[in-house]
Amino acid sequence: MKRLVLHIFLFLCLSFVLSCAALQGLLGRSAGGITNAEAIQAFKEAMNIGASAASGQLGQTDGYYRNELLKILLPSEAKVILDNIAKIPGGTALLEDVILRINRSAEQAVKDVVPIFASAITEMTVLDGLEIVFGGQHAGTEYLHEKTYDKLVNLFMPHMQACLNKSYIPGSGLSANAAWEKLVQAYDTVAKPINQAARLFRQPDPMPEVTADLGRFTTEKALDGLFSKVAAEEEKIRDIPLAYDSEIVRKVFTAVKERL
């Protein structure tokens, strides 16, 4: 039994030594005149630059709302409302008001997203920075998304929820959440008698109850927009690295550009 324990101990020690050696070898790698450690530093710095640029662009009035690619609409659970909007008195106006307020809340929330991104980027473990910096135009953004997205959702959602509970429309005290509830209530008022009539003939409700997690939905859509902008900024960094103040970004991505 003692011999077995000793063998296991020796095996674990050997595995640890080999793992450390492999890690040291990876960190010591170089390509195009830059080391893996420099590549990791440059990647993280580039992502911080991208997050800051994205926050600045989307945090402006109409940053989301007037961007047809990033504009936040309604959750898929609300499709039944869209399909029956003509039956709801003032439905179109209520719908547009909700969408406007959701986007205004997102625009407000992303103004303060940079520290959240910075924290996630700092804590992120990166082993092969060379693979990332020598990857495709969006390799860094894709890696960041893969490694941090769920964490960012959880960190950003309370902030987004707080913004959804405030009004950012001048002259109105109605929040995005309150506007959403108003639209759902108007829908329910119309849906109730229609559903009751259908039940008399043992038919399924043609206008079922609408439930949606507006906070999580808006958080995820806002982050999707942010990552889209980070990807665009990464392209710029790769194309014109000397336009940035960061010394490590200039050094690494200039080397990458010259080698590719």
Secondary structure, 3 states (H helix, E strand, C coil): CHHHHHHHHHHHHHHHHHHHHHHHHHHHCEECCEEHHHHHHHHHHHHHHHHHHHHHHHCCCCCCCCCCCCCCCCCHHHHHHHHCHHHCCCHHHHHHHHHHHHHHHHHHHHHHCHHHHHHHHHHCCCCCHHHHHCCCCCHHHHHHHHHHHHHHHHHHHHHHHHHHCCCCCCCCCCCHHHHHHHHHHHHHHHHHHHHHHHHHCCCCCCCCCCCCCHHHHHHHHHHHHHHHHHHHHHHHHHHCHHHCCCHHHHHHHHHHHHHC
